[in-house]
Amino acid sequence: MLWPMIAIALGFLGLVVLGVLAVRVFAEVRRLARAVGTATERIQRASEDLERAAVPLAARMHNLGRERP
């Protein structure tokens, strides 16, 4: 009777360990998702800034090309 009780206790402890690890993985995935979201927003803002800066430069280059014969 002792061995079945030990087996049940070890099985329960194994499930507890797996549950704790699952919670840790879930927390890390949420943290990673937040970091990816933040990085995506920063990249989007940088690309918008680059686009705004490139429009006048492209217009100047276009005008320079028209001035040459």
N, C-alpha and C positions, 0 to 999 in steps of 0.2 A: 504494500500500500504506500510505502514511502516513495518508491521510484515514480509511480504515476503522479504523485503530488509534486515532486521535483520537476518532472517533465511539464506539467501544467504551469508551474511557476516560471520556469525558463521560457516557455512559450509566451506567457503574458509579458514577461520582461522584454522579450524580443519585439513584441508588438509595441510596447511603450517606446523602445529605442527607435523603431521605425517611425512611429508617430512624431517623436521629437525631431528626427531628421527631416521628415516631411514638412514640419512647420518651419524649420530653418531654411529649407530650400524655397518654400513659398515666400518667406520674408526676403530672401536674396533676389528672387525673381522680381518681386515688386520693386525692390531698390534699383535693380538693373533697368526695369521698365521706366522708372522715373528718370534715371540718368539718360536713357536713350531719348526720352521725350524732351528733356532739357537740351540735349545736344542737337536734336532735330530742329528745335526752335531757334537755337543759335545759328545753325547752318542756314536756315531759311532767312533770318535777319541779315546774315553776311551776304547771301546771294542777292537779296534785295538791295543792299548798299552797293554791291559791286555793279549791279545793273544800273542803278541811278548814276554811279560814277562813270560808267562806260558810255552812256547815251551822249553826253556832251563831247566826249573824246571822239566817238564815232562820227558825230556831226562835223567836228573840226577836221577830221581826216577826209571826210567826204568833200568838204569845201576846199581843202587843199588840193585834192585831185581835180576839181573843176577849174581851179585857177591855172593849172599847168596847161600849156598848149598841146 
